[in-house]
Amino acid sequence: MSKMSNKTRKEFTLMEIIIAGKRCRAKRDETIKKLEDYLKINPIPDDTREEDVRKKLLPFVEEKLGVGEWLLYDGNTIWDVKRLMKQFNTFVKFYDVKHLTEYLYEFFHLQCGSIAHYNKFGWFDTYPTLDDLKDFFKNNEYGMSVQNNPPGWHYDARLATEQMHTVLFGVGGKARYPKY
């Protein structure tokens, strides 16, 4: 089911295992060891689709990983939706750049259809009010709803954008995903 190997990159080692035919990487050996223990209890068959792999790994990311740990599946972050939503709710409540965490900013520019704007301060200058954020969620920088930006296989990002949409617009604003 899984193979372990080291890949040296500049000054740190990326650890990886193979899950359902794709690389799952972490920065720390301890993270991979925790993942291997998790997979012993929660095995993922080799023929599992990426969307379902992400769904099965999300509880691991949310419950077992610390703030400095991360997991990439096939080169893409598995987002901690609980952490994102806690940060998003605080950000919306106070709507101030000091409440825009690096993790939330990275999610906005990697998953929500926004360019990086150089840094979080540049991003906040582009969306300086809560109404600007709501407009962005309706029509991002690529001309689509934020809910429709993450690809269908990106279960965790889709879940987060759907929950964020509900915070901004209330219940009933469920994502309407495009047909592929």
URHU-V350314 format. One record per residue. N is the residue number from 1. RES is the residue in three letters. PSI is psi as a letter, one per 40 degrees, with the letter a starting at -180 (none if undefined). Layout:
BEGIN
{{N & RES & PSI} {N & RES & PSI}}
END
This chain:
BEGIN
{{1 & MET & d} {2 & SER & i} {3 & LYS & i} {4 & MET & h} {5 & SER & i} {6 & ASN & h} {7 & LYS & h} {8 & THR & h} {9 & ARG & h} {10 & LYS & b} {11 & GLU & e} {12 & PHE & i} {13 & THR & h} {14 & LEU & h} {15 & MET & i} {16 & GLU & i} {17 & ILE & i} {18 & ILE & h} {19 & ILE & h} {20 & ALA & f} {21 & GLY & e} {22 & LYS & i} {23 & ARG & h} {24 & CYS & h} {25 & ARG & i} {26 & ALA & i} {27 & LYS & d} {28 & ARG & i} {29 & ASP & d} {30 & GLU & d} {31 & THR & d} {32 & ILE & d} {33 & LYS & d} {34 & LYS & d} {35 & LEU & d} {36 & GLU & d} {37 & ASP & d} {38 & TYR & d} {39 & LEU & d} {40 & LYS & d} {41 & ILE & d} {42 & ASN & g} {43 & PRO & i} {44 & ILE & h} {45 & PRO & i} {46 & ASP & d} {47 & ASP & e} {48 & THR & h} {49 & ARG & i} {50 & GLU & d} {51 & GLU & d} {52 & ASP & d} {53 & VAL & d} {54 & ARG & d} {55 & LYS & d} {56 & LYS & d} {57 & LEU & e} {58 & LEU & d} {59 & PRO & d} {60 & PHE & d} {61 & VAL & d} {62 & GLU & d} {63 & GLU & d} {64 & LYS & d} {65 & LEU & i} {66 & GLY & i} {67 & VAL & d} {68 & GLY & e} {69 & GLU & i} {70 & TRP & i} {71 & LEU & h} {72 & LEU & h} {73 & TYR & h} {74 & ASP & f} {75 & GLY & e} {76 & ASN & h} {77 & THR & h} {78 & ILE & h} {79 & TRP & h} {80 & ASP & g} {81 & VAL & d} {82 & LYS & d} {83 & ARG & d} {84 & LEU & d} {85 & MET & d} {86 & LYS & d} {87 & GLN & d} {88 & PHE & d} {89 & ASN & d} {90 & THR & d} {91 & PHE & d} {92 & VAL & d} {93 & LYS & d} {94 & PHE & d} {95 & TYR & g} {96 & ASP & i} {97 & VAL & d} {98 & LYS & e} {99 & HIS & e} {100 & LEU & g} {101 & THR & i} {102 & GLU & d} {103 & TYR & d} {104 & LEU & d} {105 & TYR & d} {106 & GLU & d} {107 & PHE & d} {108 & PHE & d} {109 & HIS & e} {110 & LEU & d} {111 & GLN & e} {112 & CYS & e} {113 & GLY & f} {114 & SER & i} {115 & ILE & i} {116 & ALA & d} {117 & HIS & f} {118 & TYR & d} {119 & ASN & a} {120 & LYS & d} {121 & PHE & d} {122 & GLY & d} {123 & TRP & d} {124 & PHE & d} {125 & ASP & d} {126 & THR & d} {127 & TYR & g} {128 & PRO & e} {129 & THR & i} {130 & LEU & d} {131 & ASP & d} {132 & ASP & d} {133 & LEU & d} {134 & LYS & d} {135 & ASP & d} {136 & PHE & d} {137 & PHE & d} {138 & LYS & d} {139 & ASN & g} {140 & ASN & a} {141 & GLU & e} {142 & TYR & e} {143 & GLY & f} {144 & MET & i} {145 & SER & i} {146 & VAL & d} {147 & GLN & d} {148 & ASN & e} {149 & ASN & d} {150 & PRO & i} {151 & PRO & i} {152 & GLY & d} {153 & TRP & e} {154 & HIS & g} {155 & TYR & d} {156 & ASP & d} {157 & ALA & d} {158 & ARG & d} {159 & LEU & d} {160 & ALA & d} {161 & THR & d} {162 & GLU & d} {163 & GLN & d} {164 & MET & d} {165 & HIS & d} {166 & THR & d} {167 & VAL & d} {168 & LEU & d} {169 & PHE & e} {170 & GLY & i} {171 & VAL & i} {172 & GLY & e} {173 & GLY & f} {174 & LYS & i} {175 & ALA & h} {176 & ARG & h} {177 & TYR & i} {178 & PRO & i} {179 & LYS & h} {180 & TYR & none}}
END
